[in-house]
Amino acid sequence: MRFVNDASGETMVETLVSILISSLALILLASVIGTSVRLVTNSRSRMTEFYDNESEIVGTAATPAQSNVDVTFGVPLESAPDASTVDIYETEDGSIAYYERSTP
């Protein structure tokens, strides 16, 4: 019995197809990395803007003002809770900056 030819190895078409698949995978990877970098940059800029605005609000907040506020719920409570005092901090133009529960 005689073997005609040894056909081991890859043909030119198989090599080109594997290079094409590898190239497409690298292009997709580069696209994903680019999108990730853009999202991180946008997120960082938005967080910086948020913290800058928060710092400005806290820095310009005046002394707390007291106000009576009634809180109602759609469902009746079994027992009404005790009244709580809330400190409301306002900016110079009178808009509410933030509020917190007063400590007794």
Buried (B, 14 or more C-beta within 10 A) or exposed (E): EEEEEEEEEEEEEEEEEEEEEEEEEEEEEEEEEEEEEEEEEEEEEEEEEEEEEEEEBEEEBEEBEEEEEEEEEEEEEEEEEEEEEBBBBBBEEEEEBEBEEEEE
